Amino acid sequence: MTVTVTVTARAGEALPPLRIPITRTLVVSGALASRDYQDVHHDAEAAREKGSPDIFMNILTTNGLVGRYITDHFGPRARLRRVAIRLGAPNYPGDEMVLTGEVTSVADATVEVAVTGQNAIGRHVTGTVTVELPADSAESPAGAVR
């Protein structure tokens, strides 16, 4: 049995927020999975010695979470073509990051989304993601992809 899922996108459309608890396990496992062995991502004492109140999330983990946010919304057949992010306020354990997004443009089966991740101390991440929707998503009138 084949199930077809229709994906829609319109410029100006807001994606639903994704709330991500920032745990010590997430910070450390993300750093290890991305082979980032800098002590500030797994050793609280070393992080404090370097001026941080605690360990903090690395950019590669943030990049992966942004990608997950987009593919969770557009589906497993969507392909990330470009992820361009900039970090701001650190993600520390015990906090929560809320990812939000807005479709900024739609052309053919390519969608661009502005993404922001906010935590208790400010904006952790801002960026733009370009995603290609499955080939069977045809363009419809008024720039909407379905």
N, C-alpha and C positions, 0 to 999 in steps of 0.2 A: 504494500500500500504506500503510495506516494502522497505526501502532504505538501501543498504549495502555500507558502506564506508570502503575503504581499507587504512590501515595505514602502512607506510613504515618507516624503520629506518635502518641506516647503520653507523657503527663506522666511526667517522670523519665528519659526517654530521653536519652542522651548522643549528641551529634553527633560524628563523627570529627574529630580535630584537622586544622587546615590550617596548614602551615608556610610562612611568607612571608619570603624573604630581603629584608632592607632594603638596597637598593642606592642609590647616589647618583642613578642614573637614575630609579628609582622615586620618590624624594623630589622631585626637580626636576620630572619630567614630571607627577606628581600635582598639584603646586602650579600648574604652568602650565595644565594641563587644567581646573582649577577656578578659574582666573583669580586666584589668590592670589599676587601679585607681591611679598609681603614678603620682604626680602632674607635673612632667617633661614632661608628654605626653598630658597635657591639659591646663596648667597654665603657660603662658609665663613669668610672673613675678617670679614665683617660680623656673622656669627653669634657669632664669638669676641669681637668688640668689645662685643657685647651680653650676654656672660656665658655663652654656650653653647659647649661644646667643638667643635661642628660644626653643620652644617645639620641640620634635623630635619623630620619629616613633619608636614604640616598636618592639621587635623581633617577636612577634606573628603575627603582621600585615605583616611584611616582609615574614615570613614563609608562610602565606596564599597567598601572591602575587606570591611567587616562585611556589607554588602548582598550582595556576591559570595559570601561564605561561606554565607549562608543560601540564596540561590538555587541555588548549586552543589549543596547538599544536597537541597532540595525540588524542584528542576527548573525549567526555563525558563518554565513556565506559572504558577509561584507568583508572587504579587504582594505586594511589600512594602507594608504599610499604615502602619507606624510604625517608625522607627528612632530610638531615644533613647540616646545614648552620652555618656560622660564620659571625658575624657582624664586620664591620670596620667603615668607615666614616659615621656619622649620616645622616639621611634623614631629612632635615629641610623644612618647608613650603616655597613655592616659587621656589623650585628646581625641577628637573626631574630625575627619575631613569630610566636607560635603562637596561633591562634584556637581556642577551644573553646566549646562551647555545650551547653545542657541545656534540653529542652522543659519549660516550667513549667506550661503549661495548654493544653488543647485544648477548643474549643467550636465545634460545627458544623464548618465548614471553616476556622476561624481557629486558628492556632497561635501561642503566645507562647514565645519562646526567650530565655533569659538567655545573654549572650555575654561572654566575657573574652578579651583579647589580652595575652599575657605576652611580655616580652623579657628580656634578660639583666639589666637593672637593676630590673625590677619589672613591675607591671601597667600596660600602656600604655592599654588601653581596657576599660571595663565598660559594659554596657548591656542593653537589652531590645529585641527586634525582634518585631513582630507581622506575621505573614505569612498571607495568604489562599491556601489551596490551590485548585486548579482546581475548577470547579463539578461536575465528574463525580466528585470525591472525596466519597463518601458517608460519613456518620458510622456507625460500627459500635458494637456494645456496649462498655461499659466506657470510654467516652470516647476511643476510638482513631479516628483518621481514616485511611481508606485511599484 
